[in-house]
């Protein structure tokens, strides 16, 4: 029980930071297939619990002070949710270090929703799948390198226990 509360508390803190993204901003076109000769990121979001809503993907650059800061994202994509695994391609602007965050906007309202006591009611995750206990992961924990060939990033969504539908 203590571990579940720790996970839920960690997601609550993460939720507050995810809310700072805002929903407005540039949403790039979804690429149907990754071009293996350019700076593409083949994203696999695992553990999507329903077909409802959208998967929201946000990409940040190599500056740790920009990570999860409103207005500092490089790009945002909205992908229709599909139960299980959602796969899509993101084109990075150049070779370099990036960090990614994802959330499942199940009701399609463009927000990372919380319940009455401020805990998240939708799933979320980060590149490199760091533990989400009492603090939001650092840029260093979620950073990955994009080269001139395809880079695969797998992200496991984590849903709060109390939000099961």
trRosetta pair geometry for C-beta under 8 A, 3 or more apart (Angstrom, degrees):
i j d omega theta_ij theta_ji phi_ij phi_ji
1 4 5.7 -52 -152 33 35 112
1 5 6.5 33 151 -16 66 104
2 5 5.7 -56 -152 38 33 111
2 6 6.4 36 150 -22 66 104
3 6 5.5 -51 -149 34 34 114
3 7 6.4 34 153 -19 65 102
4 7 5.8 -53 -150 36 32 110
4 8 6.3 29 153 -15 66 108
4 161 5.1 -10 -162 -7 116 153
5 8 5.7 -55 -143 41 32 109
5 9 6.0 35 155 -21 66 106
6 9 5.7 -53 -144 37 28 111
6 10 6.3 30 155 -19 63 106
6 133 4.9 -13 156 -156 105 92
6 134 6.3 -57 -160 -55 85 85
7 10 5.7 -56 -149 37 29 112
7 11 6.4 28 153 -17 64 106
7 132 6.5 65 -150 91 71 86
7 133 6.3 -54 -88 -111 47 57
7 158 7.2 -128 -175 175 112 129
7 160 7.4 165 120 -121 94 64
7 161 7.3 87 84 -20 123 103
8 11 5.7 -54 -148 38 32 111
8 12 6.5 42 149 -28 63 101
8 119 5.6 0 175 -151 100 136
8 160 4.9 76 -119 -143 86 104
8 161 6.3 -73 -67 24 114 92
8 162 6.7 54 -120 4 139 108
9 12 5.4 -49 -154 27 34 118
9 13 6.9 30 152 -14 64 99
9 119 7.8 -65 -90 -111 36 107
9 133 7.5 13 75 169 94 54
9 134 5.9 -4 109 -110 114 67
10 13 5.9 -53 -154 35 35 107
10 14 6.3 34 149 -17 66 108
10 131 7.7 -47 178 143 168 75
10 132 4.4 153 127 150 125 66
10 133 4.2 170 -63 135 145 13
10 134 5.1 -71 -83 -54 88 19
10 135 6.7 -36 -131 21 91 25
10 136 7.8 155 -173 -69 79 45
11 14 5.3 -53 -144 41 36 115
11 15 6.0 49 151 -32 66 101
11 119 6.8 58 91 -167 101 84
11 120 4.7 -97 146 29 107 125
11 124 6.7 145 -145 44 95 113
11 132 5.7 60 -72 142 70 127
11 158 6.5 -142 -91 112 120 113
11 160 5.2 -156 81 -73 157 98
12 15 5.5 -48 -150 26 29 118
12 16 7.0 32 152 -21 60 97
12 114 7.6 76 -131 -131 75 117
12 118 6.0 64 -153 123 114 88
12 119 4.6 -62 -87 -115 105 65
12 120 6.3 -154 -89 -11 46 81
13 16 5.9 -48 -157 26 35 111
13 17 7.0 27 150 -9 64 103
13 134 6.9 59 5 173 147 43
13 135 6.3 -64 107 -125 155 32
13 136 5.6 -134 124 -40 102 86
14 17 5.8 -62 -158 41 37 107
14 18 6.1 37 148 -23 72 107
14 120 7.3 -32 77 -34 93 142
14 124 6.0 -178 128 94 129 145
14 132 5.8 -26 -35 -153 149 117
14 136 4.8 137 -98 -101 69 90
15 18 5.5 -54 -143 36 32 112
15 19 6.4 39 156 -26 65 101
15 112 5.7 -168 -149 131 78 121
15 114 5.7 110 157 -82 148 107
15 118 7.7 160 87 165 136 69
15 119 7.2 132 8 -168 156 34
15 120 4.0 -169 -79 -67 134 104
15 124 7.2 -179 -84 -5 68 152
16 19 5.8 -49 -154 26 30 115
16 20 7.4 37 147 -26 58 98
16 118 7.9 13 -68 180 100 106
17 20 5.6 -45 -162 18 41 116
17 68 4.6 6 168 172 114 139
17 136 5.1 24 10 -87 154 162
18 21 5.9 -27 -176 -3 49 114
18 68 7.2 -68 -80 -143 43 107
18 101 6.7 -160 -109 156 94 138
18 103 5.7 87 -168 -47 146 143
18 112 4.4 22 115 9 123 171
18 124 6.0 -98 -73 -123 158 151
19 111 7.2 21 -122 -162 85 88
19 112 5.6 -123 -73 55 68 109
20 68 6.4 73 68 160 120 81
20 69 6.8 -51 132 -139 129 30
20 70 4.6 -114 162 -44 80 99
21 25 7.8 -79 165 -1 84 150
21 58 5.8 -91 -136 -93 143 163
21 68 7.1 -74 -65 -152 87 59
21 70 6.1 177 -122 -101 16 70
21 73 6.7 47 -144 -41 96 134
21 76 7.6 124 173 -99 123 134
21 101 7.7 -150 -70 84 140 134
21 112 7.8 80 34 -11 116 123
22 25 6.5 117 96 -27 102 112
22 70 5.4 72 -7 -138 109 109
22 71 7.8 35 27 -47 132 66
23 56 7.9 -81 -124 -127 83 147
23 110 3.7 44 -133 174 164 107
23 111 6.6 -75 -48 -70 126 54
25 71 7.9 -160 -100 -102 118 45
25 73 6.4 50 176 60 155 126
25 76 5.2 78 97 14 120 137
26 75 6.1 -71 100 -128 108 66
26 76 6.4 136 82 32 58 88
27 75 7.8 102 -130 -177 28 80
27 76 5.3 -55 -98 92 68 88
27 77 6.1 113 -161 -113 79 36
27 78 5.6 -14 -149 2 138 97
28 75 4.8 6 -23 -168 123 130
28 76 7.4 153 3 66 81 40
28 77 5.6 -47 54 -82 88 91
28 90 7.2 95 73 -140 142 78
28 91 7.2 -146 167 43 150 91
30 77 6.2 107 -87 -160 82 122
30 79 6.3 114 -105 -100 137 88
30 88 5.7 -65 -153 -157 107 123
30 89 7.4 109 -177 54 66 72
31 34 6.7 87 113 -87 129 47
31 35 7.6 -87 -179 -10 142 89
31 40 7.2 -99 83 -133 161 119
31 88 7.3 120 57 177 69 78
31 89 3.9 -68 79 84 111 115
31 90 7.3 -180 21 -79 114 17
31 91 6.1 100 -35 -35 143 100
32 89 7.3 -4 73 25 16 123
33 89 6.4 61 156 -22 12 149
34 40 4.2 151 -155 137 96 146
34 41 7.7 -136 -117 72 128 19
34 42 4.7 -67 -35 -78 157 93
34 89 4.1 -177 -74 -117 77 129
34 150 5.1 85 142 -119 135 121
35 38 4.8 31 94 23 115 106
35 40 5.6 145 52 -35 67 143
35 89 8.0 103 4 178 63 151
35 150 7.7 -180 89 -72 36 98
36 40 7.3 -79 -88 42 27 129
36 149 5.9 5 178 -158 72 83
36 150 4.7 -53 -121 -23 66 115
37 148 7.4 -16 180 156 48 86
37 149 7.0 -24 -112 -111 27 66
38 91 6.7 -5 120 -138 125 101
38 148 7.1 -61 -143 -167 24 62
39 91 6.5 85 86 -168 79 66
39 92 4.3 -91 141 65 112 96
39 93 7.3 -35 92 76 146 19
39 94 6.2 175 -48 -158 173 12
39 95 5.8 -135 -102 -67 124 55
39 146 5.3 68 -165 149 94 119
39 147 7.4 -157 -115 100 75 24
39 148 6.3 -49 -71 -115 74 39
39 151 7.9 0 -166 2 58 111
40 89 5.5 -16 -170 -168 116 107
40 90 7.0 144 -161 76 63 45
40 91 5.6 -38 -103 -102 71 62
40 92 7.2 -175 -100 10 17 82
40 150 5.1 -24 75 -111 101 73
40 151 7.1 179 94 28 50 72
41 59 7.7 152 33 -104 158 136
41 89 7.0 147 75 -160 52 55
41 90 4.4 -16 59 63 106 97
41 91 7.6 -166 17 -81 79 16
41 92 5.8 84 -26 -37 107 102
41 98 7.5 -80 -74 70 147 152
41 100 7.8 163 160 -60 156 144
41 146 6.1 -64 -71 -107 98 120
41 150 7.7 145 -102 -161 19 64
41 151 5.1 -28 -110 74 68 97
41 152 7.7 135 -167 -107 59 19
41 153 5.6 1 -175 5 107 117
42 87 7.3 -6 -179 -165 83 97
42 89 5.9 -24 -103 -104 56 79
42 150 5.5 33 -20 -177 113 112
42 151 6.9 -177 21 86 77 40
42 152 4.6 -30 71 -103 106 71
42 153 7.2 158 77 22 52 65
43 57 6.3 38 167 -124 171 151
43 87 6.9 162 88 -150 59 48
43 88 5.4 -14 61 65 105 73
43 89 7.1 173 16 -96 84 23
43 90 5.9 49 -21 -5 122 108
43 100 7.4 -155 -114 -178 122 166
43 152 8.0 166 -81 -157 25 53
43 153 5.3 -18 -109 69 68 98
43 154 7.9 151 -162 -90 48 32
43 155 7.0 -8 -166 7 94 110
44 85 5.9 -15 -169 -167 92 111
44 86 7.6 154 -157 78 43 47
44 87 5.3 -9 -104 -101 71 83
44 152 6.9 11 -1 -171 109 97
44 153 7.3 179 28 91 69 49
44 154 4.6 -18 69 -111 106 77
44 155 7.2 166 86 25 54 64
45 48 6.1 65 118 -51 103 108
45 55 5.5 160 57 -153 166 149
45 57 7.7 -129 -56 -80 131 107
45 85 6.8 152 77 -157 51 55
45 86 4.5 -8 56 57 107 96
45 87 7.7 -162 23 -72 69 38
45 102 5.6 -159 -112 171 125 163
45 125 7.3 152 -143 56 90 131
45 154 8.0 170 -83 -159 25 52
45 155 5.1 -20 -111 70 69 99
45 157 6.2 50 177 -40 97 102
46 84 7.7 -42 -145 163 60 51
46 85 5.3 -15 -104 -104 65 86
46 154 6.4 20 -11 -175 115 97
46 155 7.0 177 22 86 75 44
46 156 5.1 -31 71 -105 103 64
46 157 6.9 -158 86 9 48 78
47 123 7.2 -159 118 -170 105 155
47 125 7.9 105 60 -42 126 147
47 156 5.2 58 3 -162 135 72
47 157 4.3 -154 89 50 106 85
47 158 7.5 26 114 -66 152 37
47 159 7.7 -154 149 -12 113 98
48 55 6.7 -65 -104 -76 130 119
48 81 5.6 -177 -174 -162 133 93
48 82 6.3 75 91 76 149 47
48 83 5.8 -152 103 -130 93 27
48 84 6.0 -17 55 50 92 25
48 85 6.9 161 15 -84 106 14
48 86 5.4 65 -31 -19 151 105
48 104 6.1 153 -132 -104 83 134
48 123 7.6 -169 -119 66 50 150
48 157 6.0 87 -79 12 52 148
49 83 6.6 -20 156 -129 19 84
49 104 7.4 108 29 135 86 171
49 123 6.7 138 3 -27 110 142
49 157 7.5 -122 -17 97 86 136
49 159 6.1 1 -20 -39 142 154
49 165 7.4 124 129 43 130 96
50 53 7.6 65 90 26 106 95
50 81 6.5 33 94 134 64 136
50 83 5.6 -14 -133 -84 17 96
50 106 6.2 56 61 -134 125 110
50 165 7.0 -17 -48 70 141 128
51 81 5.7 155 -162 105 30 91
51 82 5.8 14 -115 -123 78 40
51 83 5.2 -52 -50 -24 75 90
52 81 6.1 -9 74 69 33 140
52 106 4.8 44 100 -169 111 78
52 107 7.0 2 151 -81 120 37
52 108 7.4 -112 166 -28 79 98
53 81 5.1 40 79 -4 68 136
53 104 6.5 101 93 169 130 74
53 105 4.8 -154 177 103 126 63
53 106 4.1 -169 3 -153 146 18
53 107 5.8 6 -80 12 123 15
53 108 4.4 -155 -119 -52 73 72
54 78 4.8 -4 177 -170 146 91
54 79 6.3 136 -165 66 84 38
54 80 6.0 -61 -109 -105 72 32
54 81 5.8 -147 -108 -30 14 88
54 104 7.7 177 93 -156 38 50
54 105 4.9 -2 61 60 83 107
54 108 6.0 91 -4 -108 95 75
55 78 7.5 149 74 -159 49 45
55 79 4.5 -22 60 66 99 98
55 80 7.6 14 14 92 84 15
55 81 5.4 127 -35 -90 81 72
55 86 5.0 176 -14 85 156 164
55 88 8.0 176 80 4 130 134
55 102 6.2 -7 -178 -168 96 109
55 103 7.7 171 -155 88 54 33
55 104 5.8 -28 -103 -104 67 66
55 105 7.6 179 -93 22 15 79
56 76 6.8 -11 -172 -171 89 102
56 77 7.5 164 -155 84 44 49
56 78 5.8 -14 -104 -104 70 70
56 79 8.0 -175 -76 24 25 73
56 102 6.7 156 81 -155 55 55
56 103 5.2 -8 55 59 105 79
56 104 7.7 -173 16 -87 79 17
56 105 5.3 63 -23 -17 115 114
56 112 7.9 -112 51 -69 142 91
57 76 6.8 156 84 -158 56 51
57 77 4.5 -4 57 56 107 95
57 78 7.9 -162 23 -72 75 26
57 79 6.6 35 -8 -3 113 113
57 88 7.4 -148 -11 71 154 130
57 90 6.7 -130 127 -70 143 135
57 100 6.5 -17 -168 -165 89 113
57 101 7.9 155 -155 84 45 45
57 102 5.3 -12 -102 -103 65 89
58 73 5.1 -76 -169 -127 100 137
58 75 7.7 -177 -148 95 47 46
58 76 5.0 -10 -103 -106 74 84
58 100 6.8 151 80 -155 51 61
58 101 4.9 -14 61 62 104 90
58 102 7.4 -175 20 -78 72 41
59 73 6.5 100 68 -170 49 90
59 74 4.8 -57 103 59 96 106
59 75 5.0 11 45 54 113 82
59 76 7.5 -159 19 -75 73 40
59 90 6.3 152 -51 168 142 151
59 92 7.2 -147 178 -106 153 81
59 98 5.7 -18 -168 -172 98 126
59 99 7.6 144 -159 76 52 43
59 100 5.4 -23 -102 -100 65 84
60 63 7.9 -106 165 58 99 71
60 66 5.7 170 -164 112 110 100
60 67 5.1 113 135 -109 165 61
60 68 7.3 -53 -60 -33 152 45
60 72 6.6 31 -130 120 101 94
60 73 5.8 -77 -84 -120 71 59
60 74 6.2 149 -122 -4 21 94
60 98 6.6 143 77 -165 50 69
60 99 4.6 -21 65 64 105 92
60 100 7.3 -173 20 -79 76 34
60 101 7.5 39 -10 -1 111 99
60 139 7.3 -100 105 -123 136 104
61 66 6.2 18 51 75 91 148
61 74 5.3 111 -48 -57 88 122
61 96 7.0 -5 -155 120 85 136
61 97 7.4 78 174 88 56 70
61 98 6.2 -49 -120 -110 32 68
61 99 7.8 -14 65 21 13 82
62 96 5.6 -97 -41 165 125 112
62 97 3.9 85 -105 70 102 102
62 98 7.0 -58 -61 -70 66 38
62 143 7.4 67 -126 -138 64 123
63 66 4.3 68 86 3 106 112
63 67 7.6 -160 98 -30 61 76
63 72 7.8 -104 79 -176 117 124
63 139 7.9 -86 112 -147 32 165
64 67 5.6 -31 -159 -4 46 120
64 138 7.0 -2 -150 177 118 91
64 139 3.7 -159 -123 39 79 149
64 140 6.8 -2 -103 -39 127 77
65 69 7.2 11 147 -23 58 147
66 69 5.4 -107 -159 36 42 120
66 72 3.7 -163 -161 170 91 134
67 72 7.6 -73 -32 106 14 133
67 99 5.6 -3 -117 73 112 150
67 138 7.6 88 85 -178 160 46
67 139 4.0 -154 -41 -81 154 103
67 142 7.7 134 -148 59 135 122
68 101 6.7 74 -88 -31 89 157
68 136 6.9 -4 -31 157 173 149
69 72 4.1 40 78 13 99 136
73 76 5.8 44 131 -52 151 93
74 92 7.8 23 126 -142 150 70
74 93 6.5 -124 -175 -7 125 119
74 98 7.3 -73 21 -129 148 109
75 90 7.0 161 88 -161 134 113
77 88 6.8 -166 132 122 148 146
77 90 6.2 -133 -16 -98 145 102
78 105 7.9 -35 -136 36 99 136
79 86 5.8 132 118 167 131 131
79 88 5.0 -122 -107 -37 148 155
80 86 8.0 -168 89 -133 52 126
81 86 6.5 -80 -139 -72 45 141
81 104 6.2 73 -107 -149 130 97
81 105 8.0 -153 -45 61 122 62
81 106 7.1 10 -27 -110 170 57
82 85 7.5 -20 93 79 104 38
82 86 5.2 137 41 -90 93 86
92 95 7.7 96 105 -84 128 23
92 96 7.2 -160 160 46 133 87
92 98 6.2 -117 -121 -46 128 149
92 146 4.5 53 24 141 167 170
92 151 7.9 17 -10 33 136 128
95 146 6.0 -153 -137 101 45 79
95 147 5.7 23 -132 -137 106 34
95 148 5.9 -32 -78 -55 120 71
96 145 7.3 -125 138 -144 21 66
96 146 6.1 3 54 52 50 96
97 143 5.2 6 -178 -171 109 115
97 144 7.2 160 -150 80 65 27
97 145 5.7 -37 -95 -96 67 65
97 146 7.7 176 -90 15 17 78
98 127 7.7 82 109 3 85 167
98 143 7.0 150 79 -147 28 66
98 144 6.2 -30 66 64 78 76
98 145 7.9 133 20 -111 75 19
98 146 5.8 30 4 -16 120 116
99 126 7.4 -13 179 -167 91 105
99 127 6.0 -154 -156 40 52 125
99 139 5.3 -107 -49 -147 160 73
99 142 4.5 78 -150 103 102 103
99 143 5.0 -50 -75 -88 94 58
99 144 7.3 130 -94 14 46 73
100 126 6.6 151 90 -160 61 57
100 127 4.1 88 46 -36 94 113
100 142 6.9 -140 46 162 52 115
100 144 7.6 -24 4 25 101 117
100 153 6.1 83 27 154 148 157
100 155 6.8 -104 105 -67 119 138
101 124 7.2 -4 -178 -173 91 103
101 125 7.6 172 -155 93 55 40
101 126 5.3 -23 -104 -104 67 78
101 127 7.8 -81 -61 -5 40 79
101 142 7.5 23 -68 171 75 161
102 124 6.6 164 91 -155 57 57
102 125 5.2 -10 61 62 101 82
102 126 7.3 -177 19 -82 77 30
102 155 5.1 113 17 122 139 156
102 157 6.9 -90 106 -89 115 87
103 112 4.9 -30 159 -105 168 108
103 122 5.9 71 175 117 103 116
103 123 6.6 166 -154 95 62 52
103 124 4.2 -19 -102 -101 86 88
103 125 7.8 159 -84 19 48 57
103 157 8.0 108 -135 -130 36 103
104 122 5.3 -153 78 178 76 99
104 123 4.3 29 23 56 120 96
104 124 7.3 -135 11 -67 73 47
104 157 5.8 38 -27 -141 120 147
104 159 7.7 -33 42 -85 134 99
105 108 5.9 97 129 -92 103 28
105 109 6.8 -145 -175 45 107 57
105 110 6.4 33 -154 -85 151 18
105 111 7.0 120 -129 55 108 33
105 112 7.1 -86 -90 -83 82 52
105 113 7.9 111 -136 -10 65 94
105 122 6.4 25 -102 -166 32 161
106 113 7.9 -74 42 25 93 127
106 122 5.4 -162 1 -118 100 106
106 123 8.0 85 -43 16 109 86
106 165 8.0 150 178 0 160 151
107 113 6.8 43 26 -28 121 147
107 122 8.0 -110 7 -80 85 126
109 113 7.1 70 54 -61 126 113
112 120 6.6 -39 161 -129 97 107
112 122 5.9 -134 -153 61 62 123
112 124 6.8 31 -143 -73 127 127
113 120 7.2 103 89 -156 53 62
113 121 4.8 -46 108 55 102 105
113 122 5.2 92 44 -15 88 112
114 118 5.3 -8 167 -154 140 32
114 119 6.1 147 -157 73 89 25
114 120 5.6 -59 -102 -96 71 37
114 121 6.1 139 -140 -4 17 90
115 118 7.2 -44 67 24 65 17
115 119 5.3 -6 35 60 106 82
115 120 7.7 36 -5 105 82 9
115 121 5.0 115 -52 -60 83 112
115 162 7.0 -50 -25 112 160 125
115 163 7.3 -146 -50 -85 118 94
119 160 5.8 124 153 -136 112 166
119 162 6.8 57 101 54 142 132
120 123 7.9 122 139 -83 128 17
120 124 6.6 -70 -171 -2 164 119
120 160 5.3 155 78 -24 84 127
120 163 7.1 -52 117 -41 67 149
121 160 6.7 -69 -103 45 32 124
121 162 7.8 -72 -110 98 74 89
121 163 4.3 157 -152 -116 59 124
122 159 7.4 -72 177 -123 26 86
122 163 7.0 -140 -57 174 26 158
123 157 3.9 50 151 172 133 113
123 158 5.9 162 -153 74 87 31
123 159 4.0 -51 -83 -76 97 79
123 163 7.9 -165 -53 89 68 141
124 132 7.7 131 89 -115 98 163
124 157 6.7 106 37 -146 5 76
124 158 6.3 -34 66 56 57 82
125 129 6.6 -16 -169 -108 112 69
125 132 7.8 -109 -113 -39 56 138
125 155 4.5 143 111 171 124 100
125 156 5.4 -177 -129 81 152 46
125 157 4.8 -118 -18 -100 123 39
125 158 5.6 124 -78 3 89 84
126 129 6.9 166 73 -85 70 25
126 130 5.9 -16 71 26 126 94
126 132 7.9 141 7 -72 109 108
126 137 5.5 -140 57 45 166 138
126 141 7.6 50 116 108 143 99
126 142 4.4 -70 160 -114 121 134
126 155 6.6 -159 93 -134 13 111
127 142 4.7 104 65 -176 83 86
127 143 7.5 86 91 -78 126 5
127 144 5.3 -104 158 -10 139 122
127 153 5.1 -44 -124 -161 105 124
127 155 6.0 -63 -86 -82 44 104
128 137 7.9 -176 78 167 111 159
128 141 6.2 -166 92 152 140 63
128 142 5.0 -161 34 -125 114 46
128 143 7.5 11 -21 45 140 35
128 144 6.5 180 -50 -57 99 103
129 154 7.4 -20 -35 103 119 82
129 155 6.5 170 -69 -136 83 48
129 156 5.0 47 -116 24 122 105
130 137 3.9 109 68 -100 150 142
130 141 4.4 35 -78 156 147 127
130 142 6.1 -85 -10 -68 119 83
131 137 7.8 134 61 -78 48 107
132 136 7.8 5 -135 -117 83 45
132 137 7.2 -69 -91 -32 70 98
132 158 5.6 -178 35 64 141 162
137 141 4.1 -113 -175 81 110 137
137 142 5.3 106 114 -37 132 107
138 141 4.8 104 55 1 75 100
138 142 7.4 -176 88 7 43 87
139 142 6.5 -80 -151 50 30 91
139 143 5.7 48 156 -53 71 105
140 143 5.8 -37 -134 6 27 120
144 151 6.8 145 138 168 119 134
144 153 6.0 169 54 -99 166 110
145 151 7.2 -155 99 -119 54 144
146 151 4.8 -113 -118 0 66 152
147 151 6.4 130 24 -63 74 107
159 163 5.6 -121 175 73 98 115
159 164 7.1 107 126 -79 130 62
160 163 4.6 80 68 0 91 110
161 164 6.7 -20 -175 -26 43 106
